[in-house]
Amino acid sequence: MAKRKADQVYAKVVVRLKELRKSQGISHEKLAAMAGVTRSAISFTESGKTNPTFYLCLKIAEALGVSLGDLIKEVEE
């Protein structure tokens, strides 16, 4: 059951990161530059093609101006 909850939270975090990016009018390319990662890392994360590392999630959240802790808390509620 813990795995299922983890999968659900992960999926919600990815959706929320994508929503934040789009609401700020930021392209994959721009977010990648802001986070110091590749465009494909952003694209693959948002599409669910890969499971990003914790570090990548931290970098993306920081680039979007949110803490990962707040983001996780938000999606778990």
MARDO-142204 format. One record per residue: x, y, z of N, C-alpha, C in turn. Coordinates in steps of 0.001 Angstrom, whole numbers, padded with zeros to 6 digits, always signed. Example, Ala and Ser with C-alpha at 12.3 -4.5 7.8 and 13.67 -1.06 7.14 Angstrom:
<lumros>
+013190-005690+007800+012300-004500+007800+013200-003300+007800;+012850-002250+007080+013670-001060+007140+012900+000030+007870;
</lumros>
This chain:
<lumros>
+000817-001190+000000+000000+000000+000000+000863+001257+000000;+001999+001240+000696+002879+002404+000714+003360+002726-000699;+003625+001692-001481+004059+001902-002861+002985+002625-003647;+001752+002209-003456+000656+002838-004167+000535+004312-003807;+000627+004630-002530+000544+006030-002111+001716+006812-002687;+002889+006242-002662+004058+006912-003222+003860+007192-004709;+003321+006226-005424+003052+006418-006852+002033+007519-007080;+001010+007567-006238-000019+008593-006368+000542+009984-006096;+001332+010104-005041+001931+011399-004708+002882+011822-005817;+003700+010894-006291+004629+011203-007382+003882+011717-008604;+002810+011033-008986+002038+011439-010166+001453+012835-009977;+000974+013132-008787+000412+014448-008511+001483+015537-008525;+002657+015218-008013+003756+016188-008027+004131+016520-009465;+004234+015516-010306+004588+015740-011714+003536+016610-012402;+002262+016315-012160+001183+017119-012749+001276+018556-012245;+001523+018719-010949+001604+020073-010369+002804+020842-010925;+003937+020190-011077+005098+020862-011655+004780+021338-013077;+004105+020502-013844+003726+020871-015207+002756+022053-015193;+001778+022016-014291+000828+023126-014175+001548+024428-013835;+002481+024358-012899+003238+025551-012504+004040+026098-013680;+004678+025208-014414+005475+025645-015568+004583+026345-016577;+003467+025721-016899+002570+026300-017897+001955+027610-017417;+001587+027686-016145+000967+028904-015626+001933+030084-015634;+003222+029774-015600+004236+030826-015649+004696+031105-017078;+004103+030394-018028+004443+030605-019430+005867+030214-019777;+006353+029173-019123+007742+028736-019303+007767+027487-020182;+008604+027500-021203+008762+026336-022079+009668+025296-021413;+009667+024104-021991+010591+023071-021508+012028+023574-021578;+012359+024226-022683+013723+024712-022886+014123+025731-021821;+013217+026670-021545+013531+027712-020565+013641+027119-019166;+012716+026238-018800+012784+025620-017479+014063+024802-017335;+014427+024096-018382+015666+023316-018340+016861+024227-018074;+016905+025356-018758+018006+026306-018544+017981+026856-017120;+016803+027178-016632+016666+027716-015277+017088+026706-014218;+016783+025429-014472+017089+024370-013503+018475+023770-013702;+019109+024086-014836+020429+023538-015104+020393+022074-015501;+019338+021696-016229+019190+020316-016687+018887+020322-018182;+018739+019161-018770+018428+019090-020196+016932+019246-020432;+016576+019662-021629+015170+019778-022001+014496+018416-021941;+015206+017388-022350+014615+016049-022328+014332+015595-020891;+015125+016022-019932+014856+015671-018535+013503+016235-018102;+013211+017461-018512+011933+018083-018191+010806+017356-018920;+010976+017155-020202+009955+016514-021025+009656+015096-020543;+010685+014320-020291+010499+012934-019861+009849+012867-018477;+010187+013811-017607+009590+013858-016278+008102+014151-016381;+007749+015170-017152+006347+015560-017279+005506+014493-017975;+006091+013779-018892+005327+012769-019636+005290+011421-018922;+006063+011275-017857+006096+010015-017123+006972+008955-017760;+007779+009354-018743+008657+008381-019400+009789+007927-018493;+010153+008788-017546+011185+008420-016582+010751+008857-015195;+011309+008213-014214+011118+008643-012835+012308+009529-012482;+012055+010804-012246+013170+011703-011973+013780+011419-010611;+015023+011791-010468+015668+011672-009173+015101+012734-008246;+015306+012528-006978+014899+013514-005978+015589+014843-006272;+016857+014769-006628+017633+015971-006920+017042+016737-008107;+016633+016035-009141+016028+016698-010297+014728+017388-009892;+013915+016718-009096+012672+017343-008625+012962+018596-007820;+013985+018553-006995+014374+019739-006224+014779+020883-007144;+015562+020579-008161+016023+021607-009092+014860+022219-009871;+013926+021391-010309+012776+021892-011056+011898+022758-010157;+011605+022268-008957+010769+023031-008028+011413+024380-007715;+012702+024375-007441+013405+025614-007135+013333+026587-008310;+013510+026084-009521+013445+026940-010706+012052+027541-010873;+011034+026818-010427+009664+027315-010520+009258+028178-009326;+010161+028307-008367+009908+029183-007223+009080+028555-006115;+009101+027242-006022+008390+026547-004944+009348+025567-004280;+009062+025269-003019+009870+024238-002370+009227+022885-002646;+010037+021876-002749+009509+020536-002979+008671+020095-001783;+009076+020481-000591+008308+020141+000597+006905+020713+000559;+006789+021980+000183+005468+022600+000079+004659+021945-001031;+005316+021620-002113+004636+020990-003240+004077+019622-002837;+004867+018828-002151+004414+017513-001715+003282+017635-000706;+003440+018567+000226+002387+018785+001220+001086+019162+000519;+001180+020043-000470+000011+020500-001203-000707+019345-001903;+000030+018480-002540-000614+017397-003298-001106+016264-002411;-000559+016137-001218-001024+015088-000303-002321+015473+000389;-002619+016756+000446-003820+017215+001160-005075+016982+000353;
</lumros>
